[in-house]
Amino acid sequence: MATKNRTAELVARGVCLMLGLYILAQGIAFTILADLGTDAITSPALVAALTLGTGEGGLGYEFCTVGNMLICIHVLLVLLQILLLRRKYQPVQLLQVVMGLLLGKMLDASLAYTMLLPNPGYAMSIVYTLVGCVFCAFGIFTYVKADMVPLSAEGFCLALSRTFSWRFSLVKVGVDCSMLALAVVASLILLGEVAGVREGSIVCAVCTGLVIGWFFKHFPYWDKLFAAIRGENENYEEETMA
C-alpha cells in the first residue's frame, strides 16, 4: 500500500509540475502580447527571436522562435551550472534541460493563439501584463510545489550561491538584473531600440514575487492533495512563506 501511495504521489507531483509549466507559459505569452516588457529570463530570448526570427525586421530563420531561444538560454544556464559545480553537479539536474524544452515548446504554442487576440492599447496592455503576472506567479508556485526539478534559472542561482557562498536572494536579483541588462544592450546593438524590457518588466519583477507569496500563504491545496494521496489523515496546517 505504501508503495502504491508513493507511486500515486509521484504521478500527482508530475502532473502538478506539467500544469505549473503550462500556466507559466500562458503568463509569459500574455506579457509578450502586452509589449510592455517581459520577465528577466525571457527578455533576452525575445530579443534573439526579434533579431533572428521571421518577424518584421528579423533575419527570417524559422527555428528562432521565442520558445526555441528560451530553450537555448535554459541549456546555457545548465552548462554554466556544470562549469561552476563540476564534480558536485548532480546528473539528475540535467532534467532541467527537459523542463526548459517543455517550457519553450509550451510558450510557442501559447503565443500561437494569444497573438490572435486584438493588439491592445496601452490600458489593455497593462491589463495583459497584470494577467500575465498572475499566471506566471501561479505557474511558478505550482511548479515549486511539485518539488521535483528546479528550472535552470533557479538552479544557476543556487550554483552561484553555493560556489561563492553568496545569499541566494541577492544572487537571484543579480542574475535577473544581468539578464535585463543583456537584453537592453543586445536590442540596442541589433535592433537599434530597446525591446523586451520596459515598465512591464518592473511590474513583472515586483508583482510576480508578491503574488507567489500570496499563493504560498493562502493556497494550501497542493499540499493537502499530496498528503491525502499519501494517506495522511492528520490535520494539515497551512504553510507560511518567510
DABELTA-V118012 format. One record per backbone hydrogen bond with DSSP energy under -0.5 kcal/mol. NH is the residue of the N-H (numbers start at 1). CO is the residue of the C=O. If there is no record, write none. Layout:
BEGIN
nh,co
NH,CO
NH,CO
END
This chain:
BEGIN
nh,co
5,1
6,2
7,3
8,4
9,5
10,6
11,7
12,8
13,9
14,10
15,11
16,12
17,13
18,14
19,15
20,16
21,17
22,18
23,19
24,20
25,21
26,22
27,23
28,24
29,25
30,26
31,27
32,28
33,29
34,30
35,31
35,32
36,31
38,196
43,39
44,40
45,41
46,42
47,43
48,44
49,45
50,46
51,47
52,48
53,49
58,55
59,51
60,53
61,52
62,60
64,61
65,63
69,65
70,66
71,67
72,68
73,69
74,70
75,71
76,72
77,73
78,74
79,75
80,76
81,77
82,78
83,79
84,80
85,81
86,82
88,85
89,86
91,89
93,90
94,91
95,92
96,93
97,94
98,94
99,95
100,96
101,97
102,98
103,99
104,100
105,101
106,102
107,103
108,104
109,105
110,106
111,107
112,108
113,109
113,110
114,110
115,111
116,113
117,114
125,121
126,122
127,123
128,124
129,125
130,126
131,127
132,128
133,129
134,130
135,131
136,132
137,133
138,134
139,135
140,136
141,137
142,138
143,139
144,140
145,141
146,142
147,143
147,144
155,151
156,152
157,153
158,154
159,155
160,156
161,157
162,158
163,159
164,160
165,161
166,161
171,167
172,168
173,169
174,170
175,171
176,172
177,173
178,174
179,175
180,176
181,177
182,178
183,179
184,180
185,181
186,182
187,183
188,184
189,185
190,186
191,187
192,187
193,187
200,36
201,36
201,198
202,198
203,199
204,200
205,201
206,202
207,203
208,203
208,204
209,205
210,206
211,207
212,208
213,209
214,210
215,211
216,212
217,213
218,214
219,215
224,220
225,221
226,222
227,223
228,224
229,225
230,226
231,227
231,228
232,227
233,231
237,235
242,240
END
